[in-house]
């Protein structure tokens, strides 16, 4: 039986979202969306059909489309992703926008991205602020490999990608801006067993102490690594804005704020190191 592109998409739509079916067929055929639209009556050969149907079956079982096709768009760039890294999400673009608004176009600036994963945040900032010096840190060797591959593919050379556990091995008072999308899902949260989260690395999602362990550690130590007047920006969970602002205040940050994402959820909180006082370092 001969199966056309249009028929294959129609059959797949019985199991998965139509847009996802198109993305998977584009990947299977190595074509773009315009090709599918212009060649809807083309007949798939057996190999193409088998490849597409396997992808549809895996997606129907829950595997994220980004992992199936090996990439995800973020901001205005396309990043290689694998199950070793989190899938970049639209709400994290807020963190990038807030960071870019604080980095001058015509001046150098030292930026630190903690827990870089695929490198999406650090590399997007590096691309849009070519005079910035961005340091991207991650504990996972597999994630670092993906981040370095993305830097190479995108031709971004002002981002230094290095292994480390948060601030280990970094110099004090070096960074004008520290940003992070750390693990902030609480251990045992039911969302970890739903949707794409089932397939993503839990080490990059889950944190102890009600999801706040990493956030506490970053806020407590960040003042030592910020320049006078430097700023910290953190992505966090939907219900963590209040505690993040409290933790920032306890560590003597000033100009503390929380900012909503496009869904109206307070998604990023931050503050500025007070030039007039040494931050009291808390230990957790």
Residue, then its C-alpha position, 0 to 999 in steps of 0.5 A: x500500500x502506498x502512503x503519501x505525505x498527507x496520509x502519513x500525517x493524517x494517520x499520525x495525528x490519530x496518535x499525536x499532535x499534528x504539529x508534532x507529526x509534521x516536525x517528526x516527518x520533516x526530520x525523517x525526510x530531512x526536509x522543511x515545512x515548505x517541502x511537506x506543504x508542496x509535496x503532500x501527494x508524494x509517496x513515502x518509500x518503505x524506509x521513510x515510512x518505517x522511520x516516521x512511524x517509529x518516531x510517532x510511536x515513541x512520541x505517543x509513548x511520551x518521548x519529547x519531540x526535542x530528543x527525537x529530532x535532537x534539537x530545540x529552538x530557543x530565543x532565536x537560535x537552534x540548539x542540539x539537545x539530548x537526554x543528557x540536558x534539559x530541553x530549553x523552554x520558552x519561559x526561560x527566555x525571560x531570564x535571557x531578556x533580563x540578562x541582555x537588558x543589563x549587559x551593555x552592547x558596547x562594553x565588556x562585561x563578565x557573566x557567569x551562567x551556573x548549570x549551563x546544560x545545553x548552553x542555551x542561556x550562555x550562548x544566546x547571551x554570548x551571541x547577542x553581546x559579543x563583547x561580553x565574556x561569559x563563563x558557563x559552568x556545569x557538573x555533568x560531563x555529558x552536558x558540557x559536551x553538548x554545550x561545547x558542540x552547540x558553541x561550535x555549531x553556532x560559531x560563538x567564541x566568547x563563552x568559556x564552558x567549564x566543569x564545576x560544581x556551582x562556584x568551585x574554582x571561580x575567582x572572587x569579585x569577578x562577575x558583573x552578572x550571575x545567572x542561573x536556571x538551577x534545579x528547583x523541583x521538589x523531590x517527590x513532586x508529581x510533575x516529575x512523573x508527567x510529560x517531558x519531565x519523565x525523560x529529562x535528567x532529574x539531576x537538572x530538575x530536582x533539588x532537596x529541601x522543597x526544591x530550594x537547596x540549589x537556590x539557597x546555595x547560589x544566593x548565599x555564595x553569589x555575593x562573594x563572586x559579584x563585583x560591587x553593584x553586580x547582579x544575580x538573576x535566578x529562574x525558579x518555580x511558580x511558587x518560589x518567588x517570595x522565598x527567593x526574595x527573602x533569601x536575597x534580602x537575608x544575604x544583603x542584596x538590594x533592588x530585589x525584584x521578581x518578574x512574571x513570564x508570559x503566563x503571568x507566573x513570577x518566574x525570575x527573581x534577582x537583586x544587586x550586591x550592595x556596594x556599601x556593605x559586605x554580604x553576610x554569607x549564610x551556610x546551608 
